[in-house]
Amino acid sequence: MKLLYKLLLVFITTSLASCEKLLDRPPLTEESDETAWNSENNVRLYATKYYSDFFIGYGSGNAVTGAALAGFTTSDDVLTSGSQQNVTTIIPDNSIWDYTIVRSVNIMIDRVSNRMSGILSEEAQDHWLGVGRFFRAYRYAQYVFQYGDVPYYDRVVEDTELDELFKPRDPRNTVMDAVYDDLAYALGNVRLSDGAQNLNRYIVAGFITRIALHEATWQKYYYNNPDRAKKFLNLALQAGELVINSGRYNITMDYKAQFTSESLSGKQDILLYRAYDAAVGVTHSIGTMSNVEYSTLQGPTADLLRSYICVDGKVWNNSTEPNASEFDLSNMIRTRDSRLEATFYSQPTIQNRASHWAISKFFSRAAEKARFVDGQSMPTEFTSTNNVTDYPVLRYAEVLLNWIEAKAELASLGEGNVSQGDIDNTINRIRSRPLAQEAVDREVQSTADLILLDMPNDPERDPSVSALLWEVRRERRMEFTFEYSRLADLRRWSKIEYMDTESNPFLLAGGWVNYPTQLPSYLSSAAAGDFSVLNKSGVRITYNGSNSSQMMGFYSHKDVRQRAPFLGLINVNPYLQPVGKNQIDFYRSRGYELNQTEGWY
């Protein structure tokens, strides 16, 4: 089935590439438009071409934009060469939404509605309208989360309709109400099953938990609009319960295996995955970027590493685990949540030039053993663009965490409450996932349950966030590290200030290393001023050529730089993307006005 699915994707990519370009460029020719809507199979092929647009996974070949690990490097989790990527603070020359997919989906919705009543059964017509409306909602949600107000179109606009093409931006709430309606329709009409790796109602519901939770928390924290927050939180709950109550999904895989398996087919942990297969020339390069031999500029921040919960369910500051306040890698593997061991290579290495801790979450245990234990060559499938590990586009763990966060947010707004059973069925279910034997051999343990009446006492908790929501957010940070969500989470919580490097020195440091014992060759070759370390209190100690014994702490690159100021600046809104100057000028040249994004002038 995996090979069949991949052949289908290759067919679409090659055979329908010209068709896609044609359908995305107005106006359609009468001939191609007429022949495209005469069977359900044609509608399926038309819809499947969107999969690679929305479900990027590990990307393809060397193309990693938007892919896990490489595509999300701006947050408080990631260092780049000892510094953190800056947040946009200048209006660019070019930046605006691309409505190619919106127009294409509107074509699909129109043709299924108006040309296929005698071709499709009522059930099939409702299903494909649901699929189309899901993709339309997904794309609009992406643009709203990026730009705020955007023009909304629910029909095909022809290139002669200038007033429509250049119409003003619609208010965010207007657009998101339309998104809500589309998602609700899809939730009620997309088929429960439509074949392996095709959209079904459970997959749609899983993505709805993501989209609805994002908008709900944005409304709560950014606009202080509890009523709209409740509307979307309830949609997230409804969608999550559909998935959870189905009994189709479970937590059965160890954490790392979800990202390093060559086949995710049939896994209960996965609602949707992107398949890779060298036999049909569909591969990626993210595994190579994680293979530890590959020199990389991206690594974890000390702030991220300090946030991992201890195996007794407490924070390191007051854990009862022996040596819980020690941050060397081998000790953290034993004392921290199992996801830490599964995410990082077991030894400090200079191959990670940012942090000296290598991200190996996407590098298989079998390849690690072959290369670094058995002394063999790096397996071919983890070199260059030869990677064939499947990517879990939508995991059951995400649905569970989206659902429990929505439940907790609703409770904070006075609607319902969170029970210990809710936590047991979500966070604690995830914490008790199976452990790989390699992890057990390294003394990794499952993390103790989160107890509602005995929340961890974290002295570093943001006092504006309840203890329950703080732990839900910590769980997300550990679960989705180097995937898609951290910056999106900070924005929807209105907590982008967590990325302020001036107030948090641990954002500009990487992994803890005892250089005299763990990386003595690096130390012996270093010149005075080449690097420094931060101790547990955040005090910087710079190597001066004669203080080798003090070089134990969180690694700090010699070129460390503060993130450029982005908070409290006049006419800068770090939560939303500005549109480009050239686009504003272009609208004006045609006699129309394009307003700048909220907060930008």
Summary of the structure (lengths in Angstrom):
residues: 601
radius of gyration: 24.8
end to end distance: 52.2
largest distance: 83.8
contacts: 1961
relative contact order: 0.13
helix: 45%
strand: 8%
